[in-house]
Amino acid sequence: DAKTTQPNSMESNEEEPVHLPCNHSTISGTDYIHWYRQLPSQGPEYVIHGLTSNVNNRMASLAIAEDRKSSTLILHRATLRDAAVYYCILGDKIIFGKGTRLHILP
Amino acid sequence: SAVISQKPSRDICQRGTSLTIQCQVDSQVTMMFWYRQQPGQSLTLIATANQGSEATYESGFVIDKFPISRPNLTFSTLTVSNMSPEDSSIYLCSVEAFDRGSGEQYFGPGTRLTVT
């Protein structure tokens, strides 16, 4: 399985954009890139996924590097409710790593 | 999206006993998944359950310890057998979204199990 690397934790100010990076240098050509998040005391929540092109939805944007060896989840305007652990996952089997714990400062 | 419910929401069990966790989905789905989240840890995939076939277990998980049933397209059970305190975890089921193959999954609220 292709591996992902994410920072352990990040901080951001409320109402500012947040860029959450993910490196996946061993990604294969058919691997989707998925992002999930887990809010405190809740089950994981799907955020977004993509294959090659950048993707936007109500929750976030996903920017995928041209060589697909890295991607960035963009929260356009962070709120306190966005404080969670964010997971970058490759492939069609959802296997969770350690993720990035995002802290939002009021 | 899919609405997923799990029963029980939590339980406290004695070591050596077994607990069966139920997962109900409000629509028919092909693939269901069972995960475990130990305290302070990330989620670990236990097995994948397709209707009409035996579950596929991940490395480190065996059918004798975690038997799974999948009698129809909206329901599954996971049994945690011969429990020990190390089995204290949150157990979650999830289903794959309609766009099959994309990996988009929806998760239930989880069952919090404490083994004493």
Interface residues (C-beta under 8 A of the other chain):
Chain A: Y32 H34 Q38 Q42 G43 P44 E45 Y46 H49 V85 Y87 I89 G91 D92 K93 I94 I95 F96 G97 K98 G99
Chain B: F33 Y35 S42 L43 T44 L45 T48 L92 S94 A97 G101 S102 G103 E104 Q105 Y106 F107 G108 P109 G110
